[in-house]
Amino acid sequence: MNAALRAAAKTASARGARVLGVHDGYDGLIDGRFVPFGGSAKEGDPFDTNGLDFVAKQGGTVLGTARSERFRSAEGRARAAEQLAREGVSGLLVVGGNGSLTGAHLLAVETGVKVLGVPGSIDNDIGCTSTCVGVDTALNTIVEACDRISDTARSHRRAFVVEVMGRQSGYLAMAAAVAVGADAVVFREQHREEKALVQAVADVVRKAFSERGKRRVLILKSEGVELPTLALVQKVEEAVKPSLPGLEIRGVILGHLVRGGNPSFLDRMVSARLAFAATTALLEGASDEMVAWQSPVPGGVTTSDASVKRFPLATVLEETQRLLDGTSPVTQRRVGLMSKVEGVLQL
């Protein structure tokens, strides 16, 4: 997100526009907590040009973020629009996920504020874009953690179940499973009943140790799977105990570990190009849209960057809902691919 902020500030400043940052998301917008950015800041200010160059390589967001109950109401959104008007702001760039983009759409429709969105979600659960700001960095963190866990697993001949984030989307678990050579992956979109899930994982563990002579078994699990990780570990241990007495299965929950860290090259590059396209569109009068990277769905407005298109926020939000409820062809392709490689992962 910080790399996107730098790119937006540099793009706007180069066009002679005044740039302000907003502390703590929509809550800060309602309260008017603005701060000069880039070329609009005085030398020595936290977010002057030198400051932005420094923070662009950091994880998280230097502006802060917050869930805003006040912004959920029309009154709160009207107050935010008043604050923007008072500061003479003609366009708002919103970097965030489904909730942030929903708020951006409502703000644009209800108040006429010009708004452009940049998809930011490590779960990769935003419609119309093939990736979001933060996804690649999160995957690199997961891969590094799984490589380290695999070292321990091989040394002690153990099985590990590693839970990664993804409450409604199992993308991180799916993608990381292929990258780390996991023996199996379980995610919400498989819609497995508890008994079938335990049996499937137990079969993978049993075959790996008894038939294939493996020294480590690594299973990735998305947090969206209803059965808690430690409960799954306990049930699988009980299921394999007759054939593999003494085998230890460990559960590791990576949790918010994958949300931090310095952004990868790909994240810095993608976020900068998305922010450039979004800021340019704002300056040219576009509104109520989101920029998308190498969109997997047809349509959209082309930009000067062949990898970036703009989609109406209403379209993005509709496609996001289809991603999450499984009716989107994108989700169906992901699940279909994982089902085809399921047997390959176990080898």
Rosetta silent file (secondary structure, phi, psi, omega in degrees, C-alpha in Angstrom):
SEQUENCE: MNAALRAAAKTASARGARVLGVHDGYDGLIDGRFVPFGGSAKEGDPFDTNGLDFVAKQGGTVLGTARSERFRSAEGRARAAEQLAREGVSGLLVVGGNGSLTGAHLLAVETGVKVLGVPGSIDNDIGCTSTCVGVDTALNTIVEACDRISDTARSHRRAFVVEVMGRQSGYLAMAAAVAVGADAVVFREQHREEKALVQAVADVVRKAFSERGKRRVLILKSEGVELPTLALVQKVEEAVKPSLPGLEIRGVILGHLVRGGNPSFLDRMVSARLAFAATTALLEGASDEMVAWQSPVPGGVTTSDASVKRFPLATVLEETQRLLDGTSPVTQRRVGLMSKVEGVLQL
SCORE:     score description
SCORE:     0.000 S_00000001
   1 L     0.000  -37.840 -179.742    0.000    0.000    0.000 S_00000001
   2 H   -65.779  -35.273  176.801    2.839    2.400    0.778 S_00000001
   3 H   -65.874  -35.166  176.972    4.313    1.852   -2.677 S_00000001
   4 H   -67.598  -39.538  178.751    0.921    2.741   -4.143 S_00000001
   5 H   -61.837  -43.210  179.257    0.785    5.907   -2.032 S_00000001
   6 H   -62.269  -46.050 -178.389    4.183    7.020   -3.305 S_00000001
   7 H   -62.666  -40.990  179.469    3.248    6.385   -6.926 S_00000001
   8 H   -64.253  -44.232 -178.363   -0.038    8.265   -6.557 S_00000001
   9 H   -64.929  -41.876 -179.822    1.648   11.240   -4.889 S_00000001
  10 H   -66.885  -40.183 -178.777    4.405   11.415   -7.506 S_00000001
  11 H   -64.719  -46.927 -179.148    1.922   11.118  -10.377 S_00000001
  12 H   -67.243  -42.505 -179.067   -0.373   13.851   -9.041 S_00000001
  13 H   -63.032  -37.272  179.928    2.492   16.159   -8.065 S_00000001
  14 H   -64.720  -24.925  178.336    4.012   15.830  -11.529 S_00000001
  15 L   -94.133    7.883  177.799    0.712   17.126  -12.937 S_00000001
  16 L    81.959   14.159 -179.409    0.707   20.088  -10.568 S_00000001
  17 L   -89.930  145.164  174.305   -1.991   18.720   -8.268 S_00000001
  18 L   -78.463  137.586 -175.229   -1.962   19.210   -4.493 S_00000001
  19 L  -121.424  130.798  175.778   -1.830   15.859   -2.682 S_00000001
  20 E  -124.802  143.092  170.192   -3.158   15.017    0.781 S_00000001
  21 E   -99.111  157.514  178.674   -3.086   11.768    2.712 S_00000001
  22 E  -119.649  121.917  178.597   -5.880   10.741    5.096 S_00000001
  23 L   -74.360  137.217  169.894   -5.010    9.145    8.416 S_00000001
  24 L    60.499   43.658  168.496   -6.915    6.028    9.543 S_00000001
  25 H    61.009 -143.615 -175.766   -9.170    5.432    6.579 S_00000001
  26 H   -67.484  -28.534  175.158  -12.777    6.561    6.462 S_00000001
  27 H   -61.788  -44.646  178.080  -12.773    7.473   10.151 S_00000001
  28 H   -66.182  -32.632  178.624   -9.984    9.937    9.461 S_00000001
  29 H   -66.163  -42.274  178.611  -11.823   11.223    6.412 S_00000001
  30 H   -63.289  -36.636 -178.499  -14.926   12.005    8.488 S_00000001
  31 H   -87.133   -6.259  179.915  -12.774   13.833   11.051 S_00000001
  32 L    72.189   37.019 -179.853  -10.707   15.670    8.432 S_00000001
  33 L   -87.734   78.005 -177.200   -7.356   14.206    9.488 S_00000001
  34 E   -97.273  153.805  177.390   -5.411   15.274    6.393 S_00000001
  35 E  -143.865  136.213  179.239   -1.649   15.468    5.923 S_00000001
  36 E   -61.807  144.936 -176.685    0.357   16.956    2.999 S_00000001
  37 L  -126.654  146.320  171.195    1.943   14.373    0.704 S_00000001
  38 E    54.990 -128.521 -178.001    4.905   14.319   -1.665 S_00000001
  39 L   -66.757  -14.092  178.405    5.531   17.592   -3.464 S_00000001
  40 L   -84.739  -12.009 -179.140    2.725   19.217   -1.459 S_00000001
  41 L   -91.058  154.043  175.294    4.559   18.654    1.825 S_00000001
  42 L   -77.621  150.295  178.148    7.252   20.904    3.234 S_00000001
  43 L   -59.052  129.171 -177.806   10.769   19.559    3.316 S_00000001
  44 L    99.854  -14.391  174.089   11.204   17.646    6.540 S_00000001
  45 L   -66.264  153.524 -176.668    7.528   16.710    6.867 S_00000001
  46 L   -55.765  -34.386 -175.160    6.954   12.974    7.502 S_00000001
  47 L  -116.516   35.681  171.680    5.490   12.409    4.034 S_00000001
  48 E   -72.750 -176.830 -175.681    7.568   14.753    1.899 S_00000001
  49 H   -57.508  -43.757  179.128    9.244   13.310   -1.206 S_00000001
  50 H   -65.411  -39.896 -179.874   12.150   11.860    0.775 S_00000001
  51 H   -64.284  -41.349  179.464    9.794   10.437    3.382 S_00000001
  52 H   -66.250  -36.989  176.705    7.645    8.709    0.782 S_00000001
  53 H   -61.452  -35.193 -179.473   10.713    7.160   -0.846 S_00000001
  54 H   -73.304  -45.282 -173.576   11.630    5.716    2.546 S_00000001
  55 H   -78.684  -17.285 -176.783    8.205    4.377    3.521 S_00000001
  56 L   -60.760  -24.787 -178.797    7.405    2.906    0.085 S_00000001
  57 L   -90.733    1.771 -178.544    9.535   -0.136    0.911 S_00000001
  58 L   -94.744  154.307  176.359    7.740   -0.787    4.204 S_00000001
  59 L   -80.422  176.717  179.184    4.818   -3.108    4.785 S_00000001
  60 L    71.448 -150.206  176.075    1.419   -2.104    6.125 S_00000001
  61 L  -141.466  124.231 -177.985    0.228    1.458    5.587 S_00000001
  62 L   -68.256  -20.874  178.536    1.888    4.527    7.054 S_00000001
  63 L   -80.706  -16.434 -177.324   -1.425    6.357    6.955 S_00000001
  64 L    82.222  163.132  178.925   -3.093    3.735    9.136 S_00000001
  65 L  -146.278  159.635 -178.719   -6.437    2.065    8.589 S_00000001
  66 L  -162.406  147.004  171.795   -9.575    1.476   10.637 S_00000001
  67 L   -78.430  130.703 -174.340  -13.034   -0.027   10.372 S_00000001
  68 L  -116.734  107.232  175.853  -15.467    2.867   10.465 S_00000001
  69 L   -68.234  -33.761 -178.977  -18.966    2.317   11.767 S_00000001
  70 H   -64.022  -34.415 -177.211  -19.742    5.994   11.152 S_00000001
  71 H   -73.740  -14.817  178.160  -18.980    5.685    7.448 S_00000001
  72 H   -69.915  -18.137 -179.859  -21.581    2.921    7.110 S_00000001
  73 L   -96.705  152.036  177.299  -24.291    5.572    7.458 S_00000001
  74 H   -60.822  -34.428  179.160  -25.292    8.088    4.796 S_00000001
  75 H   -63.712  -42.182  178.831  -24.743   10.829    7.364 S_00000001
  76 H   -64.234  -41.191  179.544  -21.159    9.730    7.902 S_00000001
  77 H   -68.133  -36.385  176.929  -20.466    9.643    4.177 S_00000001
  78 H   -64.000  -39.339  178.165  -22.008   13.094    3.762 S_00000001
  79 H   -63.676  -40.345  178.152  -19.724   14.393    6.520 S_00000001
  80 H   -62.541  -41.855  178.818  -16.709   12.895    4.731 S_00000001
  81 H   -63.362  -37.464  177.846  -17.729   14.638    1.510 S_00000001
  82 H   -62.768  -41.192  179.655  -18.005   17.936    3.389 S_00000001
  83 H   -63.958  -40.291  178.119  -14.465   17.526    4.717 S_00000001
  84 H   -64.108  -43.481  179.649  -13.153   16.901    1.202 S_00000001
  85 H   -63.559  -38.669 -179.123  -14.972   19.960   -0.135 S_00000001
  86 H   -63.426  -33.846  179.912  -13.639   22.101    2.703 S_00000001
  87 L   -87.097   -2.221 -178.937  -10.076   21.118    1.763 S_00000001
  88 L    72.820   25.867 -179.205  -10.754   21.729   -1.939 S_00000001
  89 L   -80.768  128.533 -178.649  -10.163   18.054   -2.783 S_00000001
  90 L  -103.836   -7.702  179.900  -11.460   17.124   -6.238 S_00000001
  91 L  -157.446  145.002 -177.731  -10.646   13.403   -6.226 S_00000001
  92 E  -123.511  128.351  175.875  -10.178   10.569   -3.724 S_00000001
  93 E  -103.385  125.360 -177.716   -8.000    7.483   -4.216 S_00000001
  94 E  -116.778  119.814  176.250   -9.002    4.476   -2.095 S_00000001
  95 E  -106.941  115.555 -178.412   -6.650    1.518   -1.680 S_00000001
  96 E   175.902 -171.514 -175.738   -8.383   -1.411   -0.022 S_00000001
  97 L   -96.863 -154.751 -173.021  -10.569   -4.469   -0.126 S_00000001
  98 H   -57.699  -45.085 -179.622  -14.253   -5.223   -0.504 S_00000001
  99 H   -64.982  -44.234  179.766  -15.385   -3.047    2.411 S_00000001
 100 H   -63.998  -41.693 -177.851  -13.268   -0.070    1.377 S_00000001
 101 H   -72.395  -32.213  174.380  -14.387   -0.293   -2.242 S_00000001
 102 H   -62.968  -44.440  177.486  -18.038   -0.615   -1.222 S_00000001
 103 H   -62.725  -38.760  178.824  -17.653    2.581    0.793 S_00000001
 104 H   -62.910  -42.339  179.786  -15.958    4.272   -2.145 S_00000001
 105 H   -63.498  -45.542  179.945  -18.833    3.346   -4.448 S_00000001
 106 H   -64.121  -39.546  179.173  -21.463    4.652   -2.034 S_00000001
 107 H   -62.264  -42.467 -179.000  -19.521    7.884   -1.513 S_00000001
 108 H   -67.010  -43.887 -176.297  -19.338    8.483   -5.252 S_00000001
 109 H   -69.417  -43.103 -173.187  -23.014    7.681   -5.889 S_00000001
 110 H   -80.856  -33.713 -171.218  -24.448    9.594   -2.933 S_00000001
 111 H  -115.946  -12.369 -178.624  -22.253   12.685   -2.838 S_00000001
 112 L    81.096    3.921  176.205  -20.752   13.050   -6.298 S_00000001
 113 L   -64.320  134.130  177.650  -17.181   12.871   -4.975 S_00000001
 114 L   -76.627  122.397 -174.354  -14.860   11.577   -7.691 S_00000001
 115 E  -132.151  136.457  172.010  -13.421    8.289   -6.431 S_00000001
 116 E  -126.527  139.124 -178.723  -11.025    5.713   -7.919 S_00000001
 117 E  -108.142  147.899  171.290  -10.185    2.410   -6.254 S_00000001
 118 E  -121.229  124.134 -175.993   -7.015    0.313   -6.144 S_00000001
 119 E   -69.587  119.528  177.897   -7.552   -3.330   -5.073 S_00000001
 120 E  -128.802  103.655 -179.522   -5.685   -4.119   -1.852 S_00000001
 121 L  -163.753  118.876 -179.275   -6.337   -7.548   -0.319 S_00000001
 122 L   -68.144  -19.451  179.356   -3.880  -10.346    0.417 S_00000001
 123 L   -74.728  -10.162 -177.538   -6.738  -12.860    0.035 S_00000001
 124 L    54.472   48.136 -174.549   -6.988  -11.951   -3.671 S_00000001
 125 L  -116.295   29.711  177.888  -10.762  -11.831   -3.322 S_00000001
 126 L  -106.640  133.456 -177.222  -11.556   -8.701   -5.350 S_00000001
 127 L   -70.018  156.317  172.194  -13.396   -9.078   -8.636 S_00000001
 128 L    75.925   -2.538  178.910  -12.127   -8.064  -12.099 S_00000001
 129 L  -127.588  142.935 -178.864   -8.418   -8.175  -11.192 S_00000001
 130 L   -78.686  -22.395  176.145   -6.015  -11.106  -11.348 S_00000001
 131 L  -150.394  161.508 -179.959   -4.092   -9.894   -8.318 S_00000001
 132 L  -122.948  161.436  175.367   -4.344   -7.298   -5.555 S_00000001
 133 E   -58.986  125.266  176.885   -1.807   -5.189   -3.690 S_00000001
 134 L   105.995  -18.876 -174.569   -0.198   -7.405   -1.046 S_00000001
 135 H   -64.291  -48.881 -175.350   -0.879  -10.849   -2.516 S_00000001
 136 H   -64.791  -40.058  178.343    2.624  -11.585   -3.797 S_00000001
 137 H   -63.645  -42.218  178.287    4.315  -10.462   -0.575 S_00000001
 138 H   -61.767  -42.788 -179.766    1.947  -12.625    1.471 S_00000001
 139 H   -65.383  -39.364  177.541    2.661  -15.641   -0.730 S_00000001
 140 H   -63.523  -37.112  177.690    6.401  -15.134   -0.434 S_00000001
 141 H   -65.946  -43.086  178.869    6.047  -15.029    3.358 S_00000001
 142 H   -62.630  -44.097 -179.404    4.003  -18.240    3.345 S_00000001
 143 H   -61.405  -45.064  179.453    6.515  -19.988    1.093 S_00000001
 144 H   -62.464  -42.497  179.872    9.427  -19.022    3.341 S_00000001
 145 H   -63.800  -42.964 -178.758    7.556  -20.188    6.462 S_00000001
 146 H   -67.635  -35.537  176.152    6.620  -23.517    4.852 S_00000001
 147 H   -61.725  -41.109  179.813   10.202  -24.113    3.706 S_00000001
 148 H   -68.395  -41.722  178.680   11.384  -23.658    7.296 S_00000001
 149 H   -63.763  -37.828  179.421    8.622  -25.889    8.655 S_00000001
 150 H   -63.190  -34.190  176.823    9.519  -28.557    6.100 S_00000001
 151 H   -59.389  -46.179  178.993   13.091  -28.621    7.419 S_00000001
 152 H   -66.117  -41.847 -177.761   11.796  -29.506   10.869 S_00000001
 153 H   -61.031  -45.302  179.540    9.279  -31.990    9.492 S_00000001
 154 H   -64.767  -38.784 -178.268   11.916  -33.934    7.540 S_00000001
 155 H   -62.823  -36.234 -174.434   14.292  -34.009   10.477 S_00000001
 156 H  -108.722    2.701 -177.080   11.701  -35.563   12.788 S_00000001
 157 L    54.047   65.307 -176.956    9.552  -37.439   10.229 S_00000001
 158 E  -127.222  165.603  172.995    6.442  -35.462   11.050 S_00000001
 159 E  -111.085  141.558  177.952    3.342  -34.110    9.395 S_00000001
 160 E  -126.621  136.988  169.505    2.397  -30.446    9.623 S_00000001
 161 E  -108.822  117.183 -176.403   -0.890  -28.720    8.917 S_00000001
 162 E  -109.488  119.726  179.160   -0.197  -25.043    8.173 S_00000001
 163 E   -94.271  131.819  176.337   -3.116  -22.607    8.263 S_00000001
 164 E  -117.694  165.373 -177.978   -2.930  -19.462    6.167 S_00000001
 165 L   -69.175  163.721 -177.616   -5.288  -16.512    5.978 S_00000001
 166 L   134.058   71.488 -175.331   -8.291  -16.472    3.670 S_00000001
 167 L   -65.257  -43.842 -178.329  -11.607  -16.411    5.477 S_00000001
 168 L  -112.263  -13.287  179.583  -13.769  -16.399    2.353 S_00000001
 169 L  -128.314  131.178 -179.169  -11.201  -17.112   -0.349 S_00000001
 170 L   -93.794   18.786 -174.074   -8.771  -20.010   -0.390 S_00000001
 171 H   -57.857  -46.394 -178.055   -6.482  -18.445   -2.981 S_00000001
 172 H   -58.952  -43.540  179.533   -3.436  -18.121   -0.697 S_00000001
 173 H   -64.629  -43.137 -179.314   -3.649  -21.761    0.334 S_00000001
 174 H   -62.603  -52.308 -176.043   -4.112  -22.945   -3.263 S_00000001
 175 H   -65.245  -43.270 -178.334   -1.272  -20.899   -4.739 S_00000001
 176 H   -67.278  -34.976 -179.141    1.162  -21.571   -1.902 S_00000001
 177 H   -58.949  -41.406  178.289    0.446  -25.312   -1.942 S_00000001
 178 H   -68.127  -43.165 -176.030    1.719  -25.551   -5.514 S_00000001
 179 H   -65.458  -37.585 -175.294    4.741  -23.345   -4.816 S_00000001
 180 H   -95.211   -1.955 -178.597    5.933  -25.259   -1.733 S_00000001
 181 L    67.710   41.771  178.782    5.129  -28.738   -3.012 S_00000001
 182 L   -64.845  157.370  178.385    2.574  -29.438   -0.301 S_00000001
 183 L   -80.789  -23.206  178.985    1.089  -32.927   -0.091 S_00000001
 184 E  -165.395  163.593  176.504   -2.451  -31.554    0.044 S_00000001
 185 E  -142.706  137.012  177.640   -4.452  -28.372    0.414 S_00000001
 186 E  -123.990  136.254 -177.056   -7.860  -27.826    1.999 S_00000001
 187 L  -149.236  161.525 -172.884   -9.947  -24.716    1.465 S_00000001
 188 H   -57.083  -37.851 -174.156  -13.506  -23.492    1.956 S_00000001
 189 H   -66.558  -11.977  176.480  -14.475  -23.736   -1.697 S_00000001
 190 H   -74.675  -22.554  177.672  -14.164  -27.545   -1.596 S_00000001
 191 L    54.543   45.654  179.210  -17.278  -27.661    0.638 S_00000001
 192 L   -87.493  137.541  171.794  -16.174  -30.863    2.375 S_00000001
 193 L   -68.503  157.159 -175.253  -18.073  -32.186    5.373 S_00000001
 194 H   -56.354  -45.598 -177.425  -15.975  -32.644    8.506 S_00000001
 195 H   -62.462  -43.595 -179.993  -15.890  -36.433    8.290 S_00000001
 196 H   -66.989  -36.646  179.363  -14.852  -36.396    4.631 S_00000001
 197 H   -64.300  -48.511 -179.966  -12.222  -33.732    5.313 S_00000001
 198 H   -61.174  -43.040 -179.307  -10.620  -35.689    8.161 S_00000001
 199 H   -63.058  -42.280 -178.844  -10.668  -38.875    6.086 S_00000001
 200 H   -64.128  -45.005  179.657   -9.064  -37.183    3.086 S_00000001
 201 H   -66.762  -40.919  178.822   -6.246  -35.659    5.148 S_00000001
 202 H   -62.063  -39.600  178.743   -5.696  -38.917    7.038 S_00000001
 203 H   -63.288  -40.640  178.678   -5.419  -40.814    3.740 S_00000001
 204 H   -62.668  -46.454 -179.552   -2.771  -38.390    2.492 S_00000001
 205 H   -63.481  -45.700 -177.104   -0.736  -38.756    5.693 S_00000001
 206 H   -62.394  -47.390 -178.359   -1.078  -42.538    5.765 S_00000001
 207 H   -67.093  -38.022 -177.629   -0.047  -43.055    2.132 S_00000001
 208 H   -62.587  -44.892 -176.810    2.847  -40.615    2.352 S_00000001
 209 H   -84.807  -39.423 -174.119    4.503  -42.344    5.294 S_00000001
 210 H   -84.231  -39.336 -173.314    3.432  -45.971    4.771 S_00000001
 211 L  -102.456  -32.644 -174.677    3.509  -46.337    0.985 S_00000001
 212 L  -104.858   -6.821  176.731    5.811  -43.616   -0.307 S_00000001
 213 L    64.976   29.253 -179.167    8.371  -43.542    2.474 S_00000001
 214 L   -75.182  153.826  178.772    8.284  -39.762    2.818 S_00000001
 215 L  -100.826  -15.348  177.775    9.902  -38.054    5.778 S_00000001
 216 E  -140.166  143.065  172.402    7.676  -34.985    5.789 S_00000001
 217 E  -125.537  127.644 -179.034    4.050  -34.292    5.033 S_00000001
 218 E  -123.571  122.091 -179.627    2.924  -30.719    4.575 S_00000001
 219 E  -122.399  125.660  177.226   -0.741  -29.824    4.290 S_00000001
 220 E   -95.075  139.452 -177.287   -1.929  -26.263    3.721 S_00000001
 221 E  -133.505  133.004  176.326   -5.272  -25.205    5.117 S_00000001
 222 E   -83.380  143.614 -178.863   -7.222  -22.005    4.553 S_00000001
 223 L   -63.275  -16.999 -179.992   -8.695  -20.330    7.637 S_00000001
 224 L   -71.504  -15.214  175.872  -12.071  -20.384    5.899 S_00000001
 225 L   -68.211  126.994 -171.223  -12.386  -24.131    6.537 S_00000001
 226 L   -63.660  -36.082 -179.565  -14.814  -24.396    9.441 S_00000001
 227 L   -69.904  118.762 -179.309  -13.004  -27.171   11.299 S_00000001
 228 L   -57.751  149.456 -174.678  -10.307  -25.452   13.431 S_00000001
 229 H   -58.733  -47.685 -177.628   -6.744  -26.425   12.592 S_00000001
 230 H   -66.863  -32.053  175.700   -5.863  -27.936   15.969 S_00000001
 231 H   -68.506  -39.770  177.307   -9.108  -29.926   15.993 S_00000001
 232 H   -61.702  -44.768  179.212   -8.289  -31.227   12.502 S_00000001
 233 H   -58.393  -46.143 -179.171   -4.812  -32.252   13.663 S_00000001
 234 H   -62.697  -43.528 -178.355   -6.239  -34.141   16.642 S_00000001
 235 H   -68.555  -37.359  178.600   -8.834  -35.987   14.568 S_00000001
 236 H   -68.674  -40.671  177.220   -6.321  -36.938   11.871 S_00000001
 237 H   -57.245  -43.983  178.877   -3.875  -38.220   14.496 S_00000001
 238 H   -64.021  -37.238 -177.401   -6.598  -40.466   15.896 S_00000001
 239 H   -69.732  -34.377 -176.667   -7.506  -41.713   12.409 S_00000001
 240 H   -95.722   -4.563 -174.938   -3.929  -42.717   11.475 S_00000001
 241 L   -57.716  -41.307 -179.520   -2.883  -44.015   14.894 S_00000001
 242 L   -59.886  -37.832 -177.090   -3.642  -47.703   14.171 S_00000001
 243 L   -95.444  -22.185 -179.091   -1.346  -47.790   11.119 S_00000001
 244 L  -130.886   66.395 -178.789    1.146  -45.120   12.200 S_00000001
 245 L   -64.195  136.264  177.728    1.548  -45.393   15.983 S_00000001
 246 L    87.750   -6.332  179.329    3.681  -42.656   17.477 S_00000001
 247 L   -68.540  133.499  177.405    3.401  -40.330   14.482 S_00000001
 248 L  -102.933  130.655  175.154    3.273  -36.680   15.512 S_00000001
 249 E  -117.267  129.581 -177.063    1.189  -34.198   13.566 S_00000001
 250 E  -115.254  146.634  175.320    1.638  -30.531   14.344 S_00000001
 251 E  -110.716  135.701  178.355   -0.563  -27.564   13.535 S_00000001
 252 E  -128.959  126.672  178.317    0.848  -24.119   12.751 S_00000001
 253 E  -108.644  108.517 -177.636   -1.329  -21.022   12.301 S_00000001
 254 L   -71.621  -33.777  174.547    0.560  -18.322   10.426 S_00000001
 255 H    53.105 -136.196 -173.415   -2.228  -15.789   10.948 S_00000001
 256 H   -72.894   -3.669  174.718   -1.329  -12.123   10.664 S_00000001
 257 H   -54.585  -35.229 -174.009    2.334  -12.958   10.104 S_00000001
 258 H   -80.654   -5.473 -178.307    1.587  -13.017    6.366 S_00000001
 259 H   -89.256  -13.479 -176.511    0.131   -9.487    6.352 S_00000001
 260 L  -108.519 -172.055  177.194    3.369   -7.698    7.201 S_00000001
 261 L    99.409  156.036  178.811    6.888   -7.400    5.871 S_00000001
 262 L   -62.839  137.567 -176.928    8.610   -5.361    3.190 S_00000001
 263 L   -67.201  146.829  177.838    6.791   -5.636   -0.151 S_00000001
 264 L   -71.931  169.734  175.544    8.210   -7.859   -2.882 S_00000001
 265 H   -55.932  -47.653 -175.166    9.353   -6.550   -6.263 S_00000001
 266 H   -61.928  -41.534  179.058    6.102   -7.687   -7.879 S_00000001
 267 H   -64.831  -41.437  179.203    3.953   -5.936   -5.274 S_00000001
 268 H   -64.064  -41.635 -177.587    5.912   -2.694   -5.594 S_00000001
 269 H   -69.994  -47.698 -178.384    5.689   -2.795   -9.383 S_00000001
 270 H   -65.017  -44.948 -178.081    2.007   -3.747   -9.605 S_00000001
 271 H   -64.076  -37.111  179.526    0.899   -1.288   -6.920 S_00000001
 272 H   -66.343  -42.393 -178.884    2.834    1.543   -8.570 S_00000001
 273 H   -71.161  -36.426  176.096    1.324    0.874  -11.986 S_00000001
 274 H   -65.633  -44.777 -179.010   -2.187    0.540  -10.586 S_00000001
 275 H   -65.964  -36.969  177.098   -1.821    3.766   -8.598 S_00000001
 276 H   -60.662  -48.124 -178.635   -0.412    5.581  -11.640 S_00000001
 277 H   -65.251  -39.659 -179.366   -3.400    4.532  -13.755 S_00000001
 278 H   -67.324  -44.600 -179.187   -5.896    5.380  -11.003 S_00000001
 279 H   -66.092  -41.388  176.984   -4.420    8.799  -10.283 S_00000001
 280 H   -60.123  -42.993  179.681   -4.231    9.639  -13.975 S_00000001
 281 H   -63.223  -41.952  177.926   -7.884    8.647  -14.391 S_00000001
 282 H   -59.859  -45.596 -178.135   -8.903   10.831  -11.435 S_00000001
 283 H   -65.778  -23.048  179.359   -7.076   13.816  -12.862 S_00000001
 284 L   -94.232    4.023  173.401   -8.867   13.258  -16.172 S_00000001
 285 L    99.321    3.164  178.881  -12.280   13.248  -14.498 S_00000001
 286 L   -71.468  157.720  179.930  -13.060    9.535  -14.145 S_00000001
 287 L  -160.404  161.376  176.130  -14.973    8.356  -11.064 S_00000001
 288 L    57.362   41.449 -179.994  -16.663    5.391   -9.392 S_00000001
 289 E  -134.327  167.186  173.080  -14.201    2.937  -10.923 S_00000001
 290 E  -129.957  142.312  174.437  -11.411    0.563   -9.878 S_00000001
 291 E   -86.261  143.300 -175.584   -8.185   -0.176  -11.703 S_00000001
 292 E  -129.635  144.021 -179.398   -7.491   -3.877  -12.314 S_00000001
 293 E   -96.869  121.676  176.819   -4.301   -5.791  -13.102 S_00000001
 294 L    41.091   63.223 -172.956   -4.459   -8.180  -16.083 S_00000001
 295 L   -55.856  133.157  178.107   -8.178   -8.666  -15.623 S_00000001
 296 L   -86.263    1.293  179.435   -9.428  -12.272  -15.924 S_00000001
 297 L  -118.356  152.821 -178.918  -12.885  -11.071  -17.003 S_00000001
 298 L   -72.755  164.789  177.098  -13.878   -9.373  -20.277 S_00000001
 299 L    95.635 -163.309 -179.665  -14.693   -5.697  -20.603 S_00000001
 300 L    91.403  160.588  178.472  -13.250   -2.711  -18.855 S_00000001
 301 E   -95.901  128.079  179.464  -11.782    0.560  -20.067 S_00000001
 302 E   -71.019  153.595  177.380   -8.272    0.362  -21.488 S_00000001
 303 L  -124.377 -178.969  178.045   -5.550    2.612  -20.092 S_00000001
 304 L   -67.813  -15.816  176.942   -2.117    3.676  -21.306 S_00000001
 305 L   -99.859  117.896 -175.744   -0.789    0.591  -19.465 S_00000001
 306 L   -61.990  -20.439 -179.277   -1.649   -2.581  -21.383 S_00000001
 307 L   -90.130   -5.724 -173.983   -1.800   -4.558  -18.123 S_00000001
 308 E  -120.844  130.425  173.180   -4.278   -2.201  -16.431 S_00000001
 309 E  -125.791  162.082  176.524   -7.976   -1.680  -17.141 S_00000001
 310 E  -112.414  136.395  178.292  -10.674    0.297  -15.332 S_00000001
 311 E  -125.663  144.798  173.756  -13.985   -1.222  -14.269 S_00000001
 312 E   -57.206  139.200 -179.395  -17.062    0.422  -12.725 S_00000001
 313 H   -59.894  -33.510  177.662  -17.059   -0.170   -8.966 S_00000001
 314 H   -60.865  -41.565  177.935  -20.576   -1.592   -9.209 S_00000001
 315 H   -65.401  -42.213  179.617  -19.263   -4.245  -11.617 S_00000001
 316 H   -60.509  -45.451 -177.214  -16.275   -4.958   -9.352 S_00000001
 317 H   -67.268  -36.561  176.868  -18.497   -5.451   -6.309 S_00000001
 318 H   -65.547  -44.651  179.363  -20.848   -7.762   -8.203 S_00000001
 319 H   -67.590  -34.292  176.194  -17.950   -9.884   -9.469 S_00000001
 320 H   -60.333  -44.200  178.406  -16.434   -9.924   -5.975 S_00000001
 321 H   -62.150  -38.425  178.269  -19.641  -11.423   -4.608 S_00000001
 322 H   -68.499  -35.287  175.410  -19.571  -14.081   -7.326 S_00000001
 323 H   -58.338  -42.686 -173.825  -15.948  -14.870   -6.459 S_00000001
 324 H   -78.634  -32.257 -179.582  -16.949  -15.474   -2.855 S_00000001
 325 H   -91.480   -0.248  173.442  -20.142  -17.449   -3.479 S_00000001
 326 L    88.302    2.151 -178.656  -18.469  -19.652   -6.093 S_00000001
 327 L   -88.250  -10.472  178.694  -20.529  -18.633   -9.119 S_00000001
 328 L   -74.651  137.234  174.975  -17.700  -16.712  -10.809 S_00000001
 329 H   -57.343  -28.093  179.355  -15.880  -18.595  -13.592 S_00000001
 330 H   -64.287  -47.919  177.298  -12.642  -17.381  -11.980 S_00000001
 331 H   -63.119  -42.214 -179.395  -13.376  -19.245   -8.738 S_00000001
 332 H   -62.989  -37.415  176.886  -14.568  -22.280  -10.670 S_00000001
 333 H   -66.651  -41.729  179.152  -11.335  -22.355  -12.678 S_00000001
 334 H   -60.501  -49.393 -178.111   -9.247  -22.141   -9.507 S_00000001
 335 H   -65.543  -40.458  179.551  -11.127  -24.966   -7.813 S_00000001
 336 H   -62.403  -42.024  178.847  -11.131  -27.051  -10.977 S_00000001
 337 H   -63.196  -43.254 -178.964   -7.370  -26.726  -11.387 S_00000001
 338 H   -65.520  -33.949  177.944   -6.727  -27.731   -7.768 S_00000001
 339 H   -67.351  -32.662  179.612   -8.922  -30.807   -8.137 S_00000001
 340 H   -72.495  -31.832 -177.904   -6.876  -31.871  -11.169 S_00000001
 341 H   -95.164    2.524 -176.595   -3.535  -31.557   -9.358 S_00000001
 342 H   -55.585  -46.185  179.533   -4.767  -33.123   -6.123 S_00000001
 343 H   -70.500  -28.588  179.499   -3.214  -36.495   -6.919 S_00000001
 344 H   -70.359  -39.543 -178.991   -0.024  -34.872   -8.208 S_00000001
 345 H   -58.641  -31.426 -174.240    0.534  -32.961   -4.962 S_00000001
 346 L   -77.454  -11.939 -177.137    0.659  -36.215   -3.025 S_00000001
 347 L   -79.785    0.000    0.000    3.600  -37.629   -5.002 S_00000001
